[in-house]
Amino acid sequence: MTSSQTFAHFLRHENGRPQVTQVLEGSVDFVNFAISLANPAKLRHAPHMPETFTHRRTSRNASSYVMVAFAIIGLLVLMFGLQAHPFVVALFGVLIAPAIWSIIANTKAHLSIDETSISWQVGSRGDSVDFDDIDFVRARTALDLSQRVAIFRNSGPKLHIPGPCLPSGRQLDEALEARGVTVKRLF
């Protein structure tokens, strides 16, 4: 494969057209191929419709277990290693209680983007917005490297997508932009 073929392959994928290989078998395929070259308007291309984007997360994952384990080890070091006052140990114990409860309850988070709307759900809370009602989406990365996303609607108040529903990186931005939604990224 030459460098010009590689570059053409790259440009074809960059423009959303997959690289295809044509195999000609017999004279009928050659005639159809010649007709398609003579009149490219007769070629039918299916409209490119993005697939449904789905992101799921549960609170029982390796990072949750590791963080809770470190917090419990820290409590044990406070209690036995530093012999901290029981009030201080209880205060830190209360701070990690929500993380322990989310592992026990196994809260599920779900985000789905189809052709017409975006919907999300965390536990029993959830919402859905049609793309026609979305003015723009503001996405930003906070200083703690967590993602924050707000949907500004044409009518009604803005909506915030909860953090557990959000995928990592720019996957959400790409999925929304593929469906024609304006995404304004801060940081």
Buried (B, 14 or more C-beta within 10 A) or exposed (E): EEEEEEEEEEEEEEEEEEEEEEEEEEEEEEEEEEEEEEEEEEEEEEEEEBEEBEBEBBBBEEEBEEEBEEBEEBBEEBBEEEEBEEEEBEEBBEEBEEBBEBBEEEBBBBBBBBEEBBBBBBBEEBEEBEBEEBEBBBBEEEEEEEBBBBBBBEEEEEBEBBBBBBBEEBEBBEBBBBBEBEBEEEE
